[in-house]
Amino acid sequence: MVDGALRLLEAAPPRMRGTARLALRALERSSIPSFSRLSPRRRTRRIERLERSGSMLARNLVLLLKSLCGISYARAAEVQNAVGSIPRCELGPAAPRPPLPPHLNPAALVPPDEDERCDVVVVGSGAGGAAAARVLAEAGLDVIVLEAGEYHDAITYSRDPIDALTTLYRDGGLTACDGRPPIALPVGRCVGGTTVINSGTCFRTPDGVLTQWRDRVGIPWATELEGEFEQLERDLTVVPADGANAGRNAELCRSGADALGLSNGPIPRNAGGVTCCGTCPTGCALDAKRAMHVSELPRAARAGARIRAGVGVDRVVVRNGSAVGVRARRAEGGTAYSVAARAVVLAGGALGTPELMLGQGLGGRHVGRHLRVQPACWVGARFPGQDVRGWDGVMQSWRVDEWLARRLFLEATFTPLAFGAHWLRGAGAAWKERVERYGELGIIGVHLADQSEGRLRLDRRGNLRIRYSLTRDDAARLRFGIARAAQIHFAAGADEAYPQVGGIDALAPGRERLIEQGLFSPSALRLEAFHPMGTARMGTSARDSVVDPAGEVHDLPGLYAADASILPTALGANPMLTIMACARKIARGLAERLT
């Protein structure tokens, strides 16, 4: 277990490693005698007291250590066998599965020894970069896509969660926002980006959001994305989660929502009719999920795009006031590599794109500001005697959209054991028992379209720092959502729920209003987030934005952004289709200018 935790820390950002050292020292000195000299029983009691502490610092230091140790513990074969959580992946019998384009050839992704030249260089291969690259290449332009991560697919994915975290994620999955409370923010770092490790959920942008972007932000094409959404849904085989294959976690969410008279329904996904197994966060074991490395990138390559993996871009080359290429380094050997281009499209996501711009002082004073993350809370519940086995169904399967006007959306999301064990309260034998009963859990994720904003900066060593704190209003909305998730669980037959609010281990039926009525500060919540956006937002003026409605950086011709960083506001939905549709629109405009 220790070896696994150390591997994760080696991949973590320097600040996270320092925090882990601080946590261990604080834990060791938190008792007399020191923690390491206590009996196992007293150690357990000490951890439980710290976890219930009124101190946000104490609670979150314990959560960090439980995250590291929980992943390491839950990955063990004997634990998975005891829980019964070994995945079984298969395709549904009636799954609509148009032929995929041929997979990328890994040998062709190795950057050449010499520098290169093209019409457009795209930095990043996730939802935005892949969608833009395909449109540009199919328009007849010479396109090169640069990706800092490496290529993996169903043949090379490891089912070991630590292997997956260290090969598919930025910072070994330990990217996080500092703030009150701290929020985990895992993002992908591989060919295909976060689409490789997300749940495959594909909602269109809510109409009200698009209207706001057109009328208040000044993006004239925001309400003209219908054709883009239709094309994407066809190409990615987006269909609602099949009720027969969605799994027991979906059934429980639907049952509870129906009993309460709440609006609910299946979640649309880019996996056709696949019977899933909870392997989404470690890469789809069948490559049935249409992540970018098995969909848009192969289509771009078929149209002539060159895709280079293991290439970290250091700088945008600016000459005579225009962007004319990039300078990079090959991961293999760290040798320099440059690409000259007529235009540069940044698509490294809401973290990578501003990180590159901040390093050069490009894009103006709004770069890195206005970070939205759509914070989420894991709300589990125990269904005693029921064999829920959420890993035998679709990971993110059912939605409750009753409270969209409150900017809340709830999704039945069964987290794999290795990624969910640390959310279980307690320590020692009690925690182990809860792990072994993981198959009795139903899980709902509460998501918020946040008004809170964060900011990205680079420290003196060039390391990315992320700061984000919840406003009291957003925290109150999340507490409302947590209480509603607990009610749904109870209406479906759960006997206790786990709300992830400081000081509350479990809730009994009828007690859920304690969450929304209690005097809890924002820092009392235990949160994570998966949808960073807005850090190079689109608008009509450099006074309040970074790129114009064409996606071009204000006052820097030839430099574009086409990823989650350009989104002006939070969405109230998973953002993948929105990112892709906007990137396609930007790429079409750029292609018209260059051809």
N, C-alpha and C positions, 0 to 999 in steps of 0.2 A: 504493500500500500504506500509506503514512504517513497519508493522509487517512482511510482506513478505521479505522486504529488510534486516531486522534484522535477520531473520532466515537464509538467505544466508550468512550473515557475520559471524554468529556463526559457520558455517561449514567451513568458509574460513581459509586459513593458517594465522598465526599471522601477517606476514608481510603485507598481503592484508588488514587485519583489520586496521592495522596502517595506510596504504595508504588511506583507506576510511576516517578515522578520519582526516588525513591531508587534504584531498580533501574538506571535509565539513568545516573545519576551514578556509582554503584558500578561499573558496567560500564566507563564511560569511564576511571575511575581504577584499574582492576584490572590495568593493565599499564604498562610503560615501554618506548617512548613510549605515550601515551594511546591508548585503543582506536580512536578515530576516525582516528589517524595510522598504524595498522598496515596492512599489505597485506591483501587479501582472504583469502589463505591463512592468515596469522597470526591474523586475526580468527576464522576458523573454528576453528582449534586452541584459541584462548582460550575460546570458548563451550563447546567440547567438554570442556575441562578443568573449567570451572565446573560443567557439568552432571554430571560424575562426582565432584565435590568431596565431601569428607566433611562439609561445612558445609550444614546444612538451609537456611540463609538464602541461600547462593549458588545452590543447586539450585532453590529456589522462585522466586528473582528471575528466573532464566533461564526457568523455566516460564511465569511471567507474561508476559514479553516474547515468548516463542514463541507464547503463546495469542493475544496481540494481533496479532502479525505473521502467524501462521499462518492465522487467519481471513481477514485481509485478502488474503493471497497466494492462498489456496485458492478465494476467491470469484471470481477473475478467470476470464473466459470461456476464455481460452487455456489456463489450467491445467486447467479442467474438461474441455475438449476433449481435451487431452493424456492425461488420466487416463481419459476416457470416462465420467465420473460424472454427466453430465446426466440427471436423473431422467425416467423414463417412467411415468406414472401411469395405471392403468386398473382397471376393476372386473373381478373374476373372473367367469367365465361362469355359475357357479352360486351366486353370492353371495346369501344370504338377506337381502333388503333391504326390510323393511316401510317404507311411506312415512314420511318424516320429517314432523314438524309443520312448518307454514310457518316460514320463517326470521324472525328478529326484524326489525322495520322500523327501520333505523338512525335515521330521523327521529324516531321515537317515543322514542328513548333519551336525547334531549337534555333536561336538567333544565329545568323551567319557571322563569320569572322570579320567581315568588312561592314562599314556603315552602309545605310540604305537611303533611298529616296522614294517618295510617293506623292500622290495628290493630297491625301488626308491621313494623318496619323491619329489613331484613337487610343487614348491612355486609359485602359481598364476594359474588362471583358464581361462585366455583369449585365444586368438588365438593360441599362442605358447604352453602354458601349457596344454590346452585341447587336441591339436593335438598330443603332445608328450605322454600324459597320455594314450590316446587311443592305440597308437602303442605299448607302453610298456606293457599295460595290455593284449592286444591281443596276445602278444608274450609269455604270461604265467607268467609274473613277477607280484609280489605283489606291488601295487602302491597306494600311498596316495597322494591326491591333497589337498593343503591347500590354502584357499582363505580368505583374510582379510575382504572382503565385505560379504554382506548377499545375500540370494537367493530371487529372485523375478521372476515372470513370468506374462503372460497375465491376470492371475486371480488377482494378487496383485499389478500390476502396477497402479500408480496413474496418471491420466491425468492432474493433477495439476503440472505445470512445476517446482514449487519450491519443492514440494514433490519429484519429480523425481530427481532433482539436488542434493538434500540432501540424497537420498537413493541409487542412482545408480552411482554417480560421486565421484571422489576424490576431496576433498576440496570444496564440494558443486558446482563443475563446475568452480571454480574460480582459478584454477591453472594457472600460467602465467609465462612468461619469462621476466626478467628485461632486458632492453637494449634499443637500439635506432632503431626502436620504441619498446615499450613493446608489447608483443604478447600473447594473450589468448591461453591456451593450455589445453583444457578440455580432460580428460581421464576417463575411467570407473573404478569403484571400487565396484564390485558385482560379483556374480557367473556368469562366462561368460565374465567378463572384458569388454573392450571397444566394443566387438562385440555386446553387448546388446544394446548399444546406438549409434552405427555408422549407416551409410546409407545403408549398405549391399552391397556396390560396391565391385566387385571381379575381378580385372584385374590380369592377369598373369604378372610376372616380364618381362619387356622388354628384348628381346634377347641380345641387345647390353650391357645391364647392367650385365647380367649373363656371357657373354663373358669376360667383364672387370674383374669380380670377379675371373674367372678361370685364365686368363692370367696375370693380374697385381697384384691381391691380393693373388693368390695361393690356391684357393679353387677348388680342382679337380672335385668335383661333381656338381659344380654350373650350368653346362650346361646339367645335367642329371636329371632334375626335371620334364620332360614331363609326366612321369607316375604318379608322385605325383599330378600334376595339374589336370590330367584327373580324378583321383580318387576323389579328393576334389570337383571338379565340379559336379560329379555324386552325391556324398553324400550330398552336400549342395544345390542341384538343382539350379545350376548357369545357368541362361539363360539371354539373352539380354532383357532389358526393352521392354515390348510389346508396339508397337506404338499406339495401340488402347486404352491402359490403362495408358500410361506414363503421360498424362495430358497436359494441355495447355502450361505450361512453357516449356516442351520439344518441343512442336510443334513450338513455337516461336523461340527457339534456332535453331532448324533444319531449319526453314524458313529463318532466317537471315544468317546462315552459307551457305545454298544453294545459296542464292541470291549473296553472295560474292564469290562463288566458292571454299569454304573451305572444307577440309576433315572432315567428321563428321559421327556420328552413335550412336546407342543405347548403353547404359552402361550395362554390364553384372552384374547381382545381384543374391544374394543367397536367393531369395524369390519366385522362380517359376514365375507364371504369376499373381502376386497379384496386384489388384487395390489398390494403397496405399493412405495414408491420412496424411502424414506428421508427424506421431507419432514416427518415428524412434528414435529421440533423447530422447524420454521418455519411450522407450521400445515398441516393436511392439505389437499393441493392439490385434493382432491375433496370435502372435508367429509364423507367417508365414515366417518371416525372420529367416533363419537357424543360429541364434546366437549359441554360444557354449553351452549354458545351455539347448538347445533343440536339439542338434545334437551330437557333439563329446563327451561331458561329459556323456550323457546317454549311449552312446556306450561304453565308457570306463567303466562306472559303470556296464554295462551288462557283461563286460569281467572280472569283479571282483575288479575294482579300488574302493577305498574308498575316498569319497569327503567330505571335512570338510569346512564348512562356518563359518565366524566370527572368524577366527584364524589369528592373526597378528604375523608374524615371526620376532623375534628379532635378532637372531644370527644363523650363520652356525656353527655347532659343528665340530671342527678340532682336530683330534687326530693322533699323529705320522705322521704328514704331509699330512693327507688325510681328506677329508670331509666325515663325518660319520653320519650326521643327522642335525636336526635343533632344536632350542629352540624357543618357541612361547608363546603367551598369548591368552586365550579365550576372545572374546569381552564380553561375558556374565560373569560378575564378575571379569574379569581381572586376572584369575588364570593361573598359569604356566602350560605349556603343552609341551612335547617333543616328537619328532619322531626320532628313530634311523633307519638308512638306509645304504645300501651299496653304494648308490650314491645319490647326491642331484642335482636336476635340477631347476635352477632359471628361472622363467618365469613371473616375475612381471612387465614386460614391460620396456621401455626405461627410465622410471623414477624409478620404484620400484626396479629393479634388481641392478642398480648402487647404489641406496640409501642404500640397505642392505650391499653391498660390501664396500662402503665407511665407513660405521659405524664400520667396523672391520679392515679396512686397507687391504682388500683382493684384489687380481687381478692385482696389479701393478699400475703404474702411469697413465695409459691410462683410467682407470675406471672413468666414468663421463665426459670424454672429447669427442670431435668429434660429439656433438649433432647436428643432422639434424632434421628439423621439417616440411619441405615442406610447407613454409608459403603460406597463401591463402588470397585473398581479395574478399570481397562481393561486387559485382557490380550489383546494381538493376537498373531498368528502368521502367518508367511509360508508360503504353499503355492505353491512355485515352478512356473511353467508352467501353473498353474490359473487359469481365468477365474472367480474367485469372484464378483466384482461384487455385493457385498452390498447395494448400493443398489437392485438390481433385485428385492429380496425384502422381506418384512416386516422392519421395523427390529428389533423385539424379538420373537423367534419361537419359540425352543426353550428349555426349562428342564432343568436337572439338579438333582434334589432329593434326592440321595443323602445329603446331610449336613445335613438340617434339624435333627437332634438337636444339631449343633454350632452351630446358629443361622446356617448358611451357605446361601445359595441362589445358583445360577449361572444366568445367562441369556445365550443367544446374542443379542447386541445389536450390530448393525452401525451404528457411528457415522458420520454423514455426514462427508465429507472436511473441510469447513470446521470441524467441531467435533471432529475426531479428529487432524488433522495435527500439532497441538502435542504429542501423546503420542508421536510418532515421535522417537526419539533422533537425536542428531547435529546438524550444522549445515552450511551451505554446500551444496556439490555432493552430498555424501552424503545429507543430509536431503532435498534436492530429488529425488534418485533414489528414495528411499523413498516420497515423496509420489506420484511418477509410477507407482509399482508398488502403489498403494493397492488396486487391484482384485485383487491376489493375497492380500490379507489376509483371515483369518478373525478374528472378535473375540468374546470371551466377557467378560461383566461379572460380577465376583465381588461379591456383596452380603452384608452382615452385619447381623443383628438385634443391634444393639449394646447392651451394658451400660454403656458410657461415657456420661456425661452432660455437656451443655454448658449455657451460660447466656446469656441476652440481657439487655443493659442499654442505657440511653440515656446518651450522653455529655453534657457540659455544653451542647452546642449542640442537643441533641435528636436527634442522629443515632444510628441503631441500631448497636450493637456486638454481635457474636456471638463467643463464646469456646467452643471445644470442643477437647478433646485426647483422643486414644485412650489407653485403658489398655493395659498390656503384654499382658494376656490377650486383649483384642480384636484387638490388632495381630498376635498369634500366630495367632489364628483366621483373620485375613485372609491371612497368609502361607501358611497351610495351603491356603486356597482358591485363592490364586494358583498354587501348585504344582500343585494338581489341575487347574486350567484349562489350564495348560501341558501336563500329561499328556494331557488330552483332545485338545488340538490335535495333539500328536505322534502319538497313536493314529490320528488322521484323516489323517496324512501330512504335517504341517508339518515344515519343516527347521530353523526357529528360532522362538522365542517372545520376546515383549517384556514383561517382568514388572512394570515400573514400580516397581522397588525401587532406591534410591540405590546408585550404583556398579556396577550391572549393566545393560549395554546390551541384551544378548540372551542367551538360553539355548539350548544345543544339546540334542537328545534325550538323556535319561538324566541331565541335570544339574539337573533341576527341584528336587531335594531340597535344593540349596544355599539355596533361598529359605526353607524352613521350618527348616533346621538352622543357618543362619548367625546370627551375633550382631548382628542388626539391631534398632535401636531403633524405636519407633513413628514417629519423625520421618523414617525412611528411606523410608517409603511415599509414593507420589504418588497421591492420592485425590480423588474427587469424591463428591457425594451429591445425591439428588433427593427425599428423603422426610423432611423435617423434621416433627417431631411432639412432643407432650408438654408444651408450654410453658404450658398452662393446664389441666393434667391433671384428669381426673375422679376423684372419690373421695367418701368419706362425711363427711370433716371438713376444715375449713379448716386444721387442723394439718399436713396433708400434701398438700393438693390445692387447686384453684381453683374447680371447679364440682362440684355434686352430681350424682347419677345422673339427674336430670331435665335436666341441662345448665345449671342456673341457678347463677350465681355465689353462693358462700356469703355470706350477710349483705348481699346487694344484690338485693332482689326486682326482677324485671322485666328483669334483664340476663342473657342466655344466651350460650353459645358452642356452635357446632355445626360444627366443622372439625377439621383434623388436630391442633390444639393440645390437644384434650381427651383424646387417646388416652393411656392410662396407661403403656403400655410399647411397645417396638418390636414389630413384627409378624412379621418373617421372610417378608414378601411385599410386593408393591407395594400401596400403601394406598388407592387410589381407591375401590374398592367398600366398604371398611371405613368410610371417611369418610362416604360417601353413606348407608350403612345406619344408622350412628349418628345422622347428621343427621336422617334420616327419623323415627327413633324419638323423638328429642328434639322434633321438630316436631309429631308426633302428640300427645305429652303436652301441649305448649303449646297446641295447638288445642283440646284438651278443656278446658283451664282458661279459655280466652277465649271459648268458644262455649256 
